[in-house]
Amino acid sequence: MTSERVVVTGIGAVSSVGIGKDAFWQGIASGRSGISRVQGIPEEVQSACKIAGEIRDFDPTLYMDRKAIKRTDRFIQFALAASKMAVEDAKIDLTQDDPTRVGVVVGSAAGGFQTIENQYKVLLSKGPDRCSPFTVPMLIVNMAAGWVSMTYNAKGPNLCQVTACATSSHSIGDAYGIIKRGEADVMFAGGSEAPITSLVMAGFSSARTLSTRNDEPEKASRPFDRDRDGFVMGEGGAVLILESLSHALKRGAHIYAEVAGYGLTGDAFDIVQPCVDGEGAARSMSMALTQAGLKPEDIQYVNAHGTSTPVGDKAETVAIKRVFGEHATSGKLMVSSSKSMTGHLLGAAGAIEAAVALMSIENSLIPPTINLENPDPECDLNYVPNKAIEGVEVNAALSNSFGFGGHNACLLFKKYKD
């Protein structure tokens, strides 16, 4: 069987911390919070949580025409924007490629909830005949992948993952496998999410998973801190351009890193809570290491799932210790959560955090976990509190994503070498 090496050549990112790879990375590296009071939900239907990583400066007309905007939900628009930026960053002319060798794996956990809520209001107030004929293709989760495919004439493998908060890590991992098996030369891979709606916020709030630190939005997302009280919702998306090494070298592409390992496991434990002993998450990380042929001490950085929930952060800490042992407990392994800045992008989290891991390798910088002021005694690793660590050679980095239903995914990126 063919076994291609797979590399990342393009990054597109949309987040409350910054839009575009450079603005996004500048925000992450400087420890800037993108969390603020929610403005897009009317006060009368706001839940107990009134804060989120809401994007205020997104202009869809920069990425698509007005006709397409009217036919797409916000989560699809984020995916198209990230894809356009990734293509531009990769400096790739896809018209020169066989379209059947270009594929897409772009997912979302929730899909078009804004459309669902808006069209249900139309149904109740104006009747069924007034609902948009584009309601279904605007809300169904696979349409982000569909629109990317149609926009770039990508006729190769086309998939949509839906695995809660592990969605876009699974998307990238699956795209990696497709190229590795020789089934495509180029893949769009990532995810997008637009979950800051009254119903989604109310649902998570009723489950008591969201932070209610409404008076200090920028300090609300505080992974591994003793005073954390839940996660903060975020929106946006990220798409990576993955290529076979031979394809990338042939066109002289800039290579951010090589995708070297992908682990995916199930907890088989609970619909919401992670295994407290970290067993499933640990197996996912170990699987990625084994696939990459690396030892625990070969990893310099882990971008943690780190949601800022009391149970989740402890479970991930336990999982990291199970895999990395003394390398982790000594502080040599650096771990940070970019969710402290972006909030939790649900199905898009894995892709936006993969971008962080890639940029960490590219720039020899470990981004911080902000708001880590009072460390939880049970979360006792080197979480790079509050300030980035510069000048650190990152040869290999892991990115963790763990989703409701016990879905675990781990991506391993390593510095490209001939």
Secondary structure, DSSP 8 states (H G I E B T S, - for coil): -----EEEEEEEEE-SS-BSHHHHHHHHHTT----EE--SS-GGG--S--EEB---S--GGGTS-HHHHHTS-HHHHHHHHHHHHHHHHHT--GGGS-GGGEEEEEE-SS--HHHHHHHHHHHHHH-GGGS-TTHHHHHSTTHHHHHHHHHTT--S-EE----GGGHHHHHHHHHHHHHHTTS-SEEEEEEEE---SHHHHHHHHHTT-B---TT-GGGT--TTBTT---B-BB-EEEEEEEEEHHHHHHTT----EEEEEEEEEE--S-SSS--TT-HHHHHHHHHHHHHHT--GGG--EEE----S-HHHHHHHHHHHHHHHTHHHHTS-SEEE-THHHH-B-GGGHHHHHHHHHHHHHHHTEE--BTT--SB-TT--SB--BSS-EES---SEEEEEEEETTTEEEEEEEE----
